[in-house]
Amino acid sequence: MLSATFRKTPQGTMDLAGEATTLPVEVERKGSKILAAVLVVLGVPFGVGAAMAIASVAKGGTGPLVAGGVFGVVSAALFIGAAHCWVSRHEWTFAADGVEHRWRGLRGWRQWTEPMAAYRGILCKEEYHSGGKNSPSYTLYLLFLEHGTDPKKTVQLYSSRSSEGFRAKHEHYARLFGLPVLIPTESGIQERAVEDLDKSVRQRVAEGTLEVTFDPMAGPPGARLAIAVKGDALIIWTLCGPLGRAGKVVGPILLLAGLGFAVGGPFAGEGALTVLWTIGGILETAGLVLTFGDRSFRQELLLSPKEMRSRWRTPFGMFGVRVVSANEVEEVVVRTPTGSRGFTMVQAIGDRATVSYGIGLTKAEKEWVRDCIVAVISK
């Protein structure tokens, strides 16, 4: 049996069975002896303070009684925490037929055993942490051996603050346990079988494991999207910018409001003239940006059997160009990526690149774009 000892790398990455290639695997995690020593060092002064307060009370004093009680509680909590860290130990055994978890604390050893058939697959998650005053924000990339019904028996396998190698690690654990890859999307959990992990969307369509009956030329839903055909490429773009239909109304309103402030300034007296003209100038500028800029800045998506390309078209040229080969696209999902400030978008994911599209679109429009991508790149 392959045995591995749990540890955290200098980069803070937890990899419960990262070096394992076959089952069974035994992994252990021990409590931190350093943390236990730190808690003891912190607990000693509080314990001394509590002892001095008790001695004072024994001599007839009553003043330090409350402080002594607080010091005693804090000291006891720190010593109990230190004892727990010192004896704490977790052990996992991952075998083809099941998972066994044993752990020891101050109450002694406890354990549970669960058959492998009870697990759904290897679930990936991304957690955004905003950080604090003196610490930067970061995204935590996590993998779990996901239990089908009991969250308490879900096992965290991997965590890292770096996205590098995250997809490969996801596939590694799926192969190790022989379970599907689980990918969260807006419409639920998407599953990928182990035998399909290295297959592109095109390969899966050719084999019949992914069905495509969608016709992109039927036209998009709603009024936000437009399409055009250029050679073997399908071009999708938005008819208005991130404000959507509101941009068509808000811009002219601001232009009229700014004009009103500018015209009314001379009639308000010298004291208010500068203020009104300043407000009018700000409103005019905002109105011009929303009226013309909202239509000039748009994201385009170019789809062909060779590649996918997303880009932002502006009056100053193309920006934010992202390209992924059609042969490399393994997933096309609608989801809210971590760090996207809550924006849901369509993502075409490959091992080396990800193309995102669809900020500001409705759910139906994003699903239409997703189906377009699958239909075109699988030809």
Secondary structure as the mmCIF struct_conf table of DSSP 4:
data_model
#
loop_
_struct_conf.conf_type_id
_struct_conf.id
_struct_conf.beg_label_comp_id
_struct_conf.beg_label_asym_id
_struct_conf.beg_label_seq_id
_struct_conf.end_label_comp_id
_struct_conf.end_label_asym_id
_struct_conf.end_label_seq_id
STRN STRN1 LEU A 2 THR A 5
STRN STRN2 LYS A 8 LYS A 8
TURN_TY1_P TURN_TY1_P1 PRO A 10 GLN A 11
STRN STRN3 MET A 14 ASP A 15
TURN_TY1_P TURN_TY1_P2 LEU A 16 GLU A 19
BEND BEND1 THR A 22 LEU A 23
STRN STRN4 VAL A 25 LYS A 30
HELX_RH_AL_P HELX_RH_AL_P1 LYS A 33 ALA A 58
TURN_TY1_P TURN_TY1_P3 LYS A 59 GLY A 60
TURN_TY1_P TURN_TY1_P4 GLY A 63 PRO A 64
HELX_RH_AL_P HELX_RH_AL_P2 LEU A 65 VAL A 87
STRN STRN5 ARG A 89 ALA A 95
TURN_TY1_P TURN_TY1_P5 ALA A 96 ASP A 97
STRN STRN6 GLY A 98 GLY A 105
TURN_TY1_P TURN_TY1_P6 LEU A 106 ARG A 107
STRN STRN7 GLY A 108 PRO A 115
HELX_RH_3T_P HELX_RH_3T_P1 MET A 116 ALA A 118
STRN STRN8 TYR A 119 HIS A 129
BEND BEND2 LYS A 133 SER A 135
STRN STRN9 TYR A 138 HIS A 147
BEND BEND3 GLY A 148 THR A 149
HELX_RH_3T_P HELX_RH_3T_P2 PRO A 151 LYS A 153
STRN STRN10 VAL A 155 SER A 160
BEND BEND4 ARG A 161 ARG A 161
TURN_TY1_P TURN_TY1_P7 GLU A 164 GLY A 165
HELX_RH_AL_P HELX_RH_AL_P3 PHE A 166 PHE A 177
TURN_TY1_P TURN_TY1_P8 GLY A 178 GLY A 178
STRN STRN11 VAL A 181 THR A 185
TURN_TY1_P TURN_TY1_P9 GLU A 186 SER A 187
STRN STRN12 GLY A 188 ARG A 192
HELX_RH_3T_P HELX_RH_3T_P3 VAL A 194 ASP A 196
TURN_TY1_P TURN_TY1_P10 LEU A 197 ASP A 198
HELX_RH_AL_P HELX_RH_AL_P4 VAL A 201 GLU A 207
TURN_TY1_P TURN_TY1_P11 GLY A 208 GLY A 208
BEND BEND5 THR A 209 LEU A 210
HELX_RH_3T_P HELX_RH_3T_P4 PRO A 216 ALA A 218
BEND BEND6 PRO A 221 ARG A 224
STRN STRN13 LEU A 225 LYS A 230
TURN_TY1_P TURN_TY1_P12 GLY A 231 ASP A 232
STRN STRN14 ALA A 233 THR A 238
BEND BEND7 LEU A 239 CYS A 240
TURN_TY1_P TURN_TY1_P13 PRO A 242 ARG A 245
HELX_RH_AL_P HELX_RH_AL_P5 ALA A 246 GLY A 264
HELX_RH_3T_P HELX_RH_3T_P5 GLY A 265 ALA A 268
HELX_RH_AL_P HELX_RH_AL_P6 GLU A 270 LEU A 288
HELX_RH_PI_P HELX_RH_PI_P1 VAL A 289 GLY A 293
HELX_RH_AL_P HELX_RH_AL_P7 ASP A 294 SER A 296
STRN STRN15 ARG A 298 LEU A 303
BEND BEND8 PRO A 305 LYS A 306
STRN STRN16 GLU A 307 THR A 314
TURN_TY1_P TURN_TY1_P14 PRO A 315 PHE A 316
STRN STRN17 GLY A 317 SER A 325
HELX_RH_3T_P HELX_RH_3T_P6 ALA A 326 GLU A 328
STRN STRN18 GLU A 331 ARG A 335
TURN_TY1_P TURN_TY1_P15 THR A 338 GLY A 339
BEND BEND9 SER A 340 SER A 340
TURN_TY1_P TURN_TY1_P16 ARG A 341 GLY A 342
STRN STRN19 MET A 345 ILE A 349
BEND BEND10 ASP A 351 ARG A 352
STRN STRN20 THR A 354 TYR A 357
TURN_TY1_P TURN_TY1_P17 ILE A 359 GLY A 360
HELX_RH_AL_P HELX_RH_AL_P8 LYS A 363 ILE A 377
TURN_TY1_P TURN_TY1_P18 SER A 378 SER A 378
#
